[in-house]
């Protein structure tokens, strides 16, 4: 795993597409029981090198009901984005994750984590990649059908503050999915 993480952190396969240059962000360990597969680092995370070190990360830790200490304990939770580097700005937010990363690195990482019990899929990119034809037409439909993907996968919307409108439009998410997520995390981590 150490060699694999070193290789990932030195990766430059898409450097010509990265406005801030390559800085792959990943946290993983062979003992991890939960893996969170997000989209790609934002500018704050790119600057610090710490995954989910932004308002989205605070919201995600709240959804999981875990402390920063537990969240960043790589022996418990692996943090792996679809694209390891900041992809740049688009018209309505950050660009999609670079498509080179997941096919190049994800399976190699998963092969090194035999104790994984739960794969949390944040956002449409990870859901389409991992759920394939089982993903629904929209993110909302996929998240609403979360029970069909358990116990292995649990799809979530992005915890970005920009998603307040989605959350207010879909109150069932906080009532149904978040309690299920908290239960699963608590059970797996024996908290």
ChimeraX attribute file (.defattr): number of C-alpha atoms within 10 A of each C-alpha:
attribute: neighborCount
match mode: 1-to-1
recipient: residues
	/A:1	14
	/A:2	10
	/A:3	8
	/A:4	14
	/A:5	19
	/A:6	11
	/A:7	13
	/A:8	19
	/A:9	16
	/A:10	12
	/A:11	18
	/A:12	15
	/A:13	11
	/A:14	15
	/A:15	14
	/A:16	10
	/A:17	13
	/A:18	15
	/A:19	12
	/A:20	15
	/A:21	16
	/A:22	21
	/A:23	21
	/A:24	23
	/A:25	24
	/A:26	20
	/A:27	19
	/A:28	25
	/A:29	23
	/A:30	19
	/A:31	16
	/A:32	23
	/A:33	21
	/A:34	26
	/A:35	25
	/A:36	19
	/A:37	23
	/A:38	27
	/A:39	26
	/A:40	27
	/A:41	30
	/A:42	21
	/A:43	17
	/A:44	15
	/A:45	19
	/A:46	22
	/A:47	13
	/A:48	11
	/A:49	16
	/A:50	16
	/A:51	22
	/A:52	23
	/A:53	17
	/A:54	17
	/A:55	13
	/A:56	17
	/A:57	18
	/A:58	18
	/A:59	16
	/A:60	19
	/A:61	17
	/A:62	15
	/A:63	16
	/A:64	19
	/A:65	18
	/A:66	18
	/A:67	12
	/A:68	13
	/A:69	8
	/A:70	15
	/A:71	20
	/A:72	18
	/A:73	16
	/A:74	20
	/A:75	18
	/A:76	20
	/A:77	24
	/A:78	27
	/A:79	23
	/A:80	23
	/A:81	28
	/A:82	26
	/A:83	25
	/A:84	27
	/A:85	32
	/A:86	29
	/A:87	26
	/A:88	20
	/A:89	13
	/A:90	9
	/A:91	6
	/A:92	6
	/A:93	10
	/A:94	16
	/A:95	15
	/A:96	16
	/A:97	22
	/A:98	19
	/A:99	12
	/A:100	13
	/A:101	19
	/A:102	19
	/A:103	11
	/A:104	13
	/A:105	19
	/A:106	14
	/A:107	11
	/A:108	14
	/A:109	20
	/A:110	16
	/A:111	10
	/A:112	16
	/A:113	21
	/A:114	13
	/A:115	15
	/A:116	19
	/A:117	18
	/A:118	20
	/A:119	21
	/A:120	20
	/A:121	27
	/A:122	23
	/A:123	21
	/A:124	23
	/A:125	20
	/A:126	23
	/A:127	26
	/A:128	18
	/A:129	14
	/A:130	15
	/A:131	15
	/A:132	10
	/A:133	10
	/A:134	12
	/A:135	19
	/A:136	17
	/A:137	11
	/A:138	11
	/A:139	20
	/A:140	17
	/A:141	11
	/A:142	24
	/A:143	24
	/A:144	18
	/A:145	16
	/A:146	17
	/A:147	14
	/A:148	13
	/A:149	16
	/A:150	13
	/A:151	12
	/A:152	12
	/A:153	19
	/A:154	24
	/A:155	29
	/A:156	25
	/A:157	19
	/A:158	20
	/A:159	21
	/A:160	14
	/A:161	12
	/A:162	11
	/A:163	13
	/A:164	11
	/A:165	9
	/A:166	13
	/A:167	15
	/A:168	11
	/A:169	10
	/A:170	13
	/A:171	11
	/A:172	12
	/A:173	19
	/A:174	13
	/A:175	10
	/A:176	12
	/A:177	21
	/A:178	17
	/A:179	15
	/A:180	17
	/A:181	18
	/A:182	15
	/A:183	14
	/A:184	19
	/A:185	20
	/A:186	14
	/A:187	10
	/A:188	14
	/A:189	15
	/A:190	7
	/A:191	9
